[in-house]
């Protein structure tokens, strides 16, 4: 939020304005009068009201625009764009209240949760506490598996990662650095959870098609539909012998972050539902897959919003008790 003063009939009036990001190259600016500069009580209360007004407008503007960009009727039927945008807006606006240190702690917590859940879905035996220790102190040699996942996270979020097969193979090699025999595109037929995947001879061509589809639609399809579909099709190609789910979720979250959404977690306690959702989509029932992914996205946001709200209260308490007391009497 930014402010400026305008002089009207000899009086100074304070205005607030801010931009609402919709998508690359498209934003909407909102402006509101806060009141006369010399009426501080009114200005403070109206500033708070403007913040709430901005949140409401951001949800409305983004939901209105992105609802028209959905391509699959099953996605529209089972996914609430308005709720997604409410969660997104609340999370991003709330992060501004806890400051840099709070944001860093939140990101660290997310990384621990993401690594533990993403790896455990694929059979990892590394306990949560060890993941936490490794993330907090990357120099520790607690788990090479976790260390490599951290390296993969940094790579996929860096400028060195591109949406193409070459970068994907590199990402997978970093992630699976502790299992070098798994590196590179697979050269054998596999069946995953009794479900067929791409013929190994067609993998490279299918990956090129998938990334071409992504680049073509990255600005045209609602980002969550885009990210969920990418994840599904990547898993159906199943380009590697092992590590496909972990690689796919890393790229899916990069897609979300590129479109200014917080990354999500597919929670390991929902492993069975995760497999079922994929199986049913392969049978032509996409609604089960969209509903599952939507639930995981919502759960992630609700958990971190709850933590943020507690952190905001705590930071205010710290600020209050570290403010010099004044004796006025």
N, C-alpha and C positions, 0 to 999 in steps of 0.2 A: 504494500500500500504506500502510495506517495501522496503528498499534500502540496497545495500552493495557496497563496493569499491573493484575493482579488478585492480591490477597493471600489465600493459602490456607494455613491452619495456621501462620500467622506467616511464611511465605515469600512473596516477591514473584515472580510469574510474568509473563512477557511474552507477549502474544498478538498475532498479526497478522491483519488482515482487509482484504478488498478486494471491490469489486463488479464483476461481469461484466455488461457491457451486452449485451442481446440485441436489443431493439428499443425504440422509444419506449413508455414505460410498463411495460417488462418488464426486470428485471435480477435477477441471482442473487448473493447474498453468500456468500463463502467465508471461513472462519476457521480458524486453526491455532495451536496452542501452540508457542512458540519455545523455551521453557525458562525456567529460573530467571534472574532479572536478574543475579545475582552470577556466573553462569557465561557470561561474555562469548564465549568461544570457541565454545561450543555455540550460543549465540544467533545469532552471525554466520553459521555454517554452515547453521543451520536457516532463517535469513532467505533465503539464496540458494536453498535447497531449496523454500521457499514460493513464491518467484518462479517457479520452474520448474513447480511444482504449479499455480499460477494459469494459466500458459500452457496447460498440458494441459487444465485444466478449462474454460477459455474456449473452446478448440477443440471440446471434446466437447459443452458446453452449447449453443453456437451452431449447430454442425452438426446436433445432434439436433433442435433447434427448427426450423431453416430447411429441413431436408430435407423436412419435412411441408408446406412452403408452396410447393413447386414445382408448376407447373401443366402443364408440357410434358414428355412422356416422353422426347423427344429431348434435352432439356436434361439430364435425369437420367442419360441413357445416356452422354453424352459429357463431362459436367462433373462433376468431383469436388468436392462441397461441402466435404468434409473438408480437401482440399488448399487450397482457397480460404481457408478459415478459419484454417488453419495459417499461410499466408502473411500474411493480414491481422493476426493476433495477433502474429506475429514482428516485423512491420514497426512496428506501433504501440507494442509494448512496448520495442523496441530504440530507437525515437526518444527515449524518456524518458532514455536513458543518455547522449545526446550533448549535451543542453542546448539552450537557446534559439538560440544562435549556430549550432550544428550543424544544427538543424532549419531555420533560415532559409536556410542554404546549400543544404540538400537541396531545399527548395522552389524556390529560384532555379534550381537545376540541372534540376529537373523541368520548370519553365516553359520553359526553353530547349529541352529535348528535345521537349516537347509541341508548341510552336509550330513548330519546324523540321520535325518529322515530319508534323504535321497539315496545314501549308501546302504542303509538298513533294508530298504525295499528290495535291493539287489543281493541281500544276504550278508552284508557286512556284520562282523561280530564286535566291532570297536564300540565300547561303552560311551554313553553320552559325556561322562566326565572327562574321558580322554580326548574326545573331540573338542570339548570346551578348553582344556588345557593347551591343546595344540593351536587353537585359534587365538587365544589370549597371548600365547608366547610362541610365535611361529618358529623360533630358533630351537625349541625343544624337539627332541627326536622321539616323540611319544608314539606316533603312528605314521609310517611312510605312506599308507593309503590316504590318510587325512591330509598329510602334507601335499600330496599330489593333487588332491581335490582342491585345496587352497590355491595352488599354482594354476589349475585349470580355471578356477573362478576369476583370478586376476587376468588371465589371458583372454577369456571370452568377453570380459568387460573392457578390454583395452582397444586401442586404435589398430593393433596388429591383427585383430580378428576381423575377417570379412565373411560375408554370407556366400560361401562357395565350398566345394568339396575339399580343396587343399587346406583351408583353415580348419575345417571340421576334422580332417584326419590328424592335423597337428594338435587340435584340442583334445582329441581322444588319446593321442600318444602321451600327452602331458598327464591327463587324468589317470591313465593306466600305466604310468611310468614304472610301477612296481611289478608289472606283468608284461614284459617286452614281447613275449610270444603272441600276445593278443593284438599287437600293433598292426595297423594297415587294414585295408578293406578285406573282408572275409573272402575266402576262395573255396568255400564248401557250402553245401546245402544244410540248412538248419530248420527246425520247427520250434516255435516259441509258444509254450503253454498250449500245445496242441493246435496252434494256429499257423497257417502258412505265411511265409514272408517272401520277399523278392528273391528271384533266382540270382545266385551270386554273380553270374555273368552280366546281369542287367543293372547291378548296383550303381556303378559310376554314372551311367546314363540317367537313371532315376533320380540320383542326387542332383545332377545338373538341372533336371526338369523341376525338381522341388525348389531349388534356389532361384531358378528363373521365375517360377510362379510367385515366390515370395517378393522378389524385386518388383515384379509387375503390379502386385496388389498391395504393397506395403503402405500406400497412401490412400487406398480405395476401400479397404475392408475394415470393419470395426476391429481395433487391435486385439481384443480378446478372442474373437472368432479366428483371426489371423494366427495368433499364437497357438491356440488350441489345435487348429487344423494342421499347423506345421508340425507340432509335437506328434500328432496321430500318424501323419504320413511318414515322418522320419522313422517312427517305431515300426511301421509296416515295411519299410525298406530294410530296416535292421542291417545297417551296413557293416557292422563289426561282429566278431565272434562273441565279445562280451563288452559291457560298458555302454550299451546303446541307450538305455533308459536315462542313465546319469548324463550322458552327452546331450540327449534330446532335451532334458529339463534345463540344462545350462543354457542352451540356445534359446529355448522358449522364454526364459527369464530375461535374456538379453533383448529379445523382441519386445517384451513388456516394458523394460526400462527405456528402450529407444523411443517408445511412444509415451513416456512419462507416467507409467504405472509402476507401483511397487511390485517387486518380484513375488512369486508365490511359492508355496510348499505343497507338494503332494505328500500327505502325512502317512508314515509307514503303517499306522494302525488301520489304514484304509486300503491295504495292499490287495485284499481279495476283491473289494469293490472296484479297485483300479483295473485289475485284470478283467473283471466282468464287463466293465464299461467298454474296454477295447474289443472284447469278443462280440458284444452286442452291436457295436458299430460296424464290425465286419459283416454282420448278418443283415445290415441295412437299417439298423435301429439307432440312428445317430443321437437321438434325444437322450439316451442313457449316458453316452459319453459326455455330451455337453452339460448335462445336469451334474454329473460327477465333478467335472473340472470346475464348473461354476461354484459348487459347494466348497471345493478346496481353496479356491481364490477367496471366497467370502470368509471362510474360517481363518485363513492367514491374516486378512485385514482386520477382522474383529479382534483377534488375539493381540495384534500389535497396537491397535487403537486403545484397547484396554490398558496395555502397558504404558502407552504414551500418556494417557489421561492420568494414570497414577504418578508418572514421572513429572508431569506438569505441576500437579499438586505439591509433590515433594520439592521441586525446584522453587516454587513460590514460598514454601515454608522456610527453605534455606535462605532465600533472599530476605524474607521478613526478619529472621532472627540474626542475620548478619548486617542489618541496617543499623547504623548508630542511633541509639535512643536519645531523645531530646527531653530535657526537663524544662517544662514551660509552666511556671506558676509564680 
